[in-house]
Amino acid sequence: MTRPVRNSRFSSQDDELLLQLKGEGLSWDEISDRFPERSKGTLQVHYSTKLKPRSSLVQRRPGM
């Protein structure tokens, strides 16, 4: 049994669309409908690890 060939790399257009849709507040189910070749989990992981703005997660310690 062979697995279907996947396009494992996200293009810059994919990244832009993903950021736009997430910025519009769409659910992951709605977003995954726009990427039929990718699973909802793949989109979530890519967004979380590569695209999600980090500035809101970085907290400075007092006195630094």
WORA-V628830 format. One record per backbone hydrogen bond with DSSP energy under -0.5 kcal/mol. CO is the residue of the C=O (numbers start at 1). NH is the residue of the N-H. E is the energy in kcal/mol with one decimal. If there is no record, write none. Layout:
((CO | NH | E) (CO | NH | E))
//
This chain:
((6 | 8 | -1.2) (11 | 15 | -2.3) (12 | 16 | -2.4) (13 | 17 | -2.4) (14 | 18 | -2.7) (15 | 19 | -2.6) (16 | 20 | -2.4) (17 | 21 | -2.9) (18 | 22 | -2.4) (19 | 23 | -2.4) (20 | 24 | -1.5) (21 | 26 | -1.9) (22 | 25 | -1.5) (27 | 31 | -2.5) (28 | 32 | -2.7) (29 | 33 | -1.1) (30 | 34 | -0.6) (31 | 34 | -1.5) (32 | 35 | -1.0) (35 | 38 | -2.1) (39 | 43 | -2.0) (40 | 44 | -2.3) (41 | 45 | -2.5) (42 | 46 | -2.4) (43 | 47 | -2.5) (44 | 48 | -2.7) (45 | 49 | -2.5) (46 | 50 | -2.3) (46 | 51 | -0.9) (47 | 51 | -1.2) (47 | 52 | -3.1) (54 | 57 | -1.4) (54 | 58 | -1.4) (57 | 59 | -0.6) (61 | 64 | -1.7))
//
